Amino acid sequence: MNSREVVVYLGAILLAFMGLLVAGFVAYVLEFNSDMVEIAMLLVFYGIALGGGHLYLALRNEGSDVPPSARWRYLAVLIILLVAGAALAVNGEQTIATIKLRTIGRAVIGVTIVGYVLTEAVDGYRTVRSS
């Protein structure tokens, strides 16, 4: 990983922390003390901290170690995991038909992780075989 990528990732993490501090201050001043606000703040924090650098580098089609296609796959998985986690945090005890949303969410998270690992493994294998 080159120094430009490190700077981009550190910038995304710094932006996430600054955003969390500002959002927390605004929520405190405006007296928004609900679980929904906390969940939203954490989702945005994790989204920016974990995906911000990858999004920036993928949009600019840059990066030495990670190809842009892998960055887009990572971002897709991150979005699925964040949305599934939010759904579980907010409505985990609700039921769809007779199945709890928590069970469905965990299945979605598991399938997403397994699918991501398999996709990256196949892509890595093809890259090695072609060179």
Salt bridges, closest charged atoms under 4 A:
GLU5 OE1 - ARG71 NH2 3.55
GLU62 OE1 - ARG4 NE 2.94
GLU62 OE2 - ARG60 NE 2.94
GLU93 OE1 - LYS100 NZ 3.04
GLU93 OE2 - ARG102 NH2 3.10
GLU120 OE2 - ARG73 NE 2.71
ASP123 OD2 - ARG73 NH2 2.96
